Amino acid sequence: MLPGYTEELTKASTEVAEPPGGEPPAPEQLSQRAVQAQVASVTRAAKAQAGSGGVLQVVHGAKRVGWAAYELQAGATHLVQGVAKPPYAQTGTLDSLESRKLAEGVRYQVLYDRSALARPPQLDITTKLVAMGEQARVIHVAPTKLIMVDNEIALLPLTVTETSVESAVVVRSSAMLAAIARIFEDLWRYAAPFTANQDLDGNELRPTEEERWILSLLASGATDDTIGRLMGFSARTAHRRVRELIARLGVETRFQAGMQAVKLGWL
């Protein structure tokens, strides 16, 4: 689930120094100490921020970001919402955690950037998680990665490389978090349902014949009033349909929607 927020979490088990003047600890002790140290680090940071009444907390370093993502989900009681898109790193730990949380009755709503399913393992993993209860949808281009837990706390990337998230921001209950939740709801509403035989060349998002006509009118520069009049519905309905198509295409403007539709072979 939510690839890219962990960076070889299991490597942490080898990064604990040996105690001075004593025998090297056993491998299992190294693993336990590494986990405890990482969890304690995230916990201390979270407690310090909460104690100061802060809404935002910046997490630096790919490993700390990975542990923050893990800890947020581990503490979920009823709902985890996420957006999955590149960059990616090791995801087995979060996938296993999601399996456990689903078994506990926690709901997962995951919005996948279409490129997220292009990774050969991810399509199989997502299919298995959906079979376990994950609600999954696909969008052409997702604006950002995201984890949001119980509508109370969220994690978003700040700086990324091609392979990892180098820093992220934790957002707690606030007007900003409410805005993030609203954006997720809008993206979720317009995204296409995930299917196990997901077509990765864009065909899963192909428009209906009516939508194709709307896109043709968009490409010609027609206004919402004109589209509504020619299609036989109100300007308000035309505006809503246009916004839905723009969201599905993962663009921001009417002009970009027309160009993207042509690029995908929809027109």
C-alpha positions in Angstrom: 0.0 0.0 0.0 1.2 3.5 -0.8 4.5 2.7 -2.4 7.4 5.1 -1.9 7.1 6.0 1.8 9.5 3.3 3.0 13.1 3.0 2.1 14.5 -0.4 2.9 13.0 -0.4 6.4 14.7 -3.8 7.1 18.1 -2.2 6.6 17.6 -0.4 9.9 18.2 -3.7 11.6 21.9 -3.5 10.6 22.5 0.1 11.6 22.8 -0.1 15.4 26.3 0.3 16.9 27.8 -2.5 19.0 28.0 -1.7 22.7 31.6 -0.7 23.8 33.6 -3.2 25.6 31.2 -6.1 25.2 30.1 -8.9 22.9 28.3 -7.9 19.7 24.6 -8.3 20.1 22.7 -11.1 18.4 21.0 -10.4 15.1 17.6 -10.5 16.6 18.7 -8.0 19.3 20.0 -5.7 16.5 16.7 -5.8 14.8 14.7 -5.1 18.0 17.0 -2.2 19.0 16.8 -0.7 15.5 13.0 -0.8 15.5 12.8 0.5 19.0 15.2 3.4 18.1 13.4 4.4 15.0 9.9 4.2 16.6 11.1 6.1 19.6 12.6 8.8 17.4 9.3 9.3 15.5 7.3 9.2 18.8 9.6 11.8 20.5 9.2 14.1 17.5 5.4 13.7 17.5 5.1 14.3 21.3 7.3 17.4 21.1 5.2 18.8 18.3 1.9 18.0 20.0 3.1 19.5 23.2 3.9 22.8 21.5 0.4 22.9 20.0 1.9 22.9 16.5 -0.1 21.9 13.4 2.8 21.1 11.1 5.9 18.9 11.6 8.6 18.4 9.0 10.2 15.0 8.9 13.7 14.9 7.3 15.3 11.8 5.8 13.9 8.9 3.7 14.0 6.4 6.6 12.3 8.8 9.1 9.6 9.5 6.5 9.1 5.8 6.0 8.7 5.2 9.7 6.3 8.2 10.0 4.2 6.6 7.3 4.3 3.3 9.2 3.5 4.7 12.5 0.5 6.8 11.2 -1.1 3.7 9.7 -0.3 1.5 12.7 -2.3 3.9 14.8 -5.3 4.1 12.5 -8.6 3.1 14.2 -11.1 3.3 11.4 -9.9 4.9 8.1 -6.8 5.3 6.1 -6.9 7.3 2.9 -4.0 7.5 0.5 -2.7 8.5 -2.9 0.0 6.3 -4.4 2.4 7.5 -7.1 6.1 7.5 -7.9 8.8 7.7 -6.6 8.9 4.2 -5.1 11.0 2.3 -2.7 10.5 -0.9 -0.8 6.8 -1.4 0.1 6.6 -4.9 1.7 6.4 -3.5 5.3 3.5 -1.2 4.5 1.7 -3.9 2.5 1.9 -6.3 5.4 0.7 -3.6 7.8 -2.3 -2.8 5.6 -3.2 -6.5 5.5 -3.3 -6.6 9.3 -5.2 -3.3 9.6 -7.8 -4.5 7.1 -8.2 -7.7 9.1 -8.8 -5.5 12.2 -11.6 -3.7 10.4 -9.8 -0.5 9.3 -11.1 0.8 6.0 -8.6 1.7 3.3 -9.3 4.1 0.4 -6.4 4.2 -2.0 -6.2 6.4 -5.1 -3.6 5.2 -7.5 -1.8 7.3 -10.1 -2.1 5.3 -13.3 1.7 4.9 -13.4 1.7 3.4 -10.0 0.2 0.2 -11.4 2.8 0.0 -14.2 5.2 -1.6 -11.7 4.8 -5.3 -12.3 4.6 -6.2 -8.6 2.2 -3.4 -7.6 -0.6 -4.5 -9.8 -0.6 -8.0 -8.2 -0.2 -6.5 -4.7 -3.1 -4.1 -5.2 -5.3 -6.9 -6.6 -4.6 -9.0 -3.4 -5.3 -6.0 -1.1 -8.5 -5.2 -3.0 -9.6 -8.8 -2.5 -9.0 -8.3 1.3 -11.2 -5.2 1.3 -9.1 -2.2 0.1 -11.2 0.3 -1.9 -9.0 1.3 -4.8 -9.5 3.8 -7.7 -7.3 5.0 -10.5 -6.6 8.5 -11.8 -4.6 9.5 -14.8 -2.2 11.8 -13.0 -2.4 12.2 -9.2 -1.2 15.6 -7.8 0.8 14.3 -4.9 1.4 11.3 -2.7 -0.6 11.3 0.5 -1.5 9.3 3.7 -4.3 10.5 5.8 -5.5 8.7 8.9 -8.9 8.9 10.7 -9.4 12.4 9.3 -7.0 13.6 12.0 -3.5 13.6 10.6 -1.9 13.4 7.2 1.6 13.0 5.7 2.6 14.7 2.4 6.0 14.8 0.6 8.0 18.0 0.5 11.2 17.0 -1.4 11.6 13.8 -3.5 14.2 12.2 -5.7 13.7 9.6 -8.4 13.8 6.8 -5.8 12.6 8.2 -2.5 10.9 10.9 -0.4 13.6 12.8 1.3 11.4 15.0 3.5 7.7 15.2 4.3 5.3 17.3 6.4 2.9 15.9 9.0 -0.4 17.9 9.1 -2.7 17.7 12.1 -6.3 18.7 12.6 -6.6 22.2 11.1 -8.1 24.1 8.2 -5.2 22.8 6.1 -6.1 19.2 6.9 -9.7 19.9 6.1 -8.7 21.2 2.7 -6.5 18.2 2.0 -9.5 15.9 2.9 -11.7 17.8 0.5 -9.2 17.5 -2.3 -9.0 13.8 -1.7 -12.7 13.5 -1.8 -12.9 15.3 -5.1 -10.2 13.2 -6.7 -11.9 10.0 -5.3 -15.2 11.0 -6.8 -13.9 11.4 -10.3 -11.4 8.5 -10.4 -12.0 5.3 -12.2 -12.7 2.1 -10.2 -9.7 -0.3 -10.0 -10.0 -3.7 -11.8 -7.6 -6.6 -11.7 -7.1 -6.5 -15.4 -6.4 -2.7 -15.4 -5.5 -1.4 -18.8 -2.4 0.6 -18.5 -2.5 2.3 -21.9 -5.3 4.6 -20.8 -8.3 2.5 -22.2 -9.7 2.1 -18.7 -10.5 5.8 -18.7 -11.9 6.0 -22.2 -14.9 8.4 -22.4 -18.4 7.5 -23.4 -19.8 8.7 -26.7 -21.4 11.6 -24.9 -18.2 12.5 -23.1 -16.4 12.4 -26.5 -18.8 15.0 -27.8 -18.2 17.2 -24.8 -14.4 16.9 -25.3 -14.8 17.7 -29.0 -16.7 20.9 -28.1 -14.0 21.7 -25.5 -11.3 21.3 -28.1 -13.2 23.7 -30.3 -13.3 26.4 -27.6 -17.0 26.1 -26.7 -18.2 27.6 -23.4 -20.2 25.7 -20.8 -23.4 27.5 -22.0 -22.7 26.4 -25.5 -21.9 22.8 -24.5 -25.1 22.7 -22.4 -27.3 24.0 -25.2 -25.8 21.7 -27.9 -25.9 18.6 -25.6 -29.3 19.3 -24.2 -28.6 20.0 -20.5 -28.1 23.1 -18.3 -24.9 25.2 -18.2 -24.5 24.1 -14.6 -24.6 20.4 -15.6 -22.2 21.2 -18.5 -19.8 22.8 -16.0 -19.9 19.8 -13.7 -19.3 17.4 -16.6 -16.4 19.4 -17.9 -14.8 19.5 -14.5 -15.2 15.8 -14.1 -13.4 15.2 -17.5 -10.6 17.6 -16.6 -10.1 15.7 -13.3 -10.1 12.3 -15.0 -7.5 13.6 -17.5 -5.3 14.8 -14.7 -5.0 18.4 -16.1 -5.9 21.9 -14.9 -7.5 23.8 -17.8 -10.0 23.2 -20.5 -7.4 23.7 -23.2 -5.1 21.1 -21.5 -8.1 18.7 -21.4 -8.6 19.0 -25.1 -4.9 18.5 -25.8 -4.7 15.5 -23.5 -7.7 13.9 -25.0 -6.1 14.1 -28.4 -2.8 12.7 -27.0 -4.7 9.7 -25.6 -6.5 9.1 -28.8 -9.9 10.0 -27.3 -10.7 12.3 -30.2 
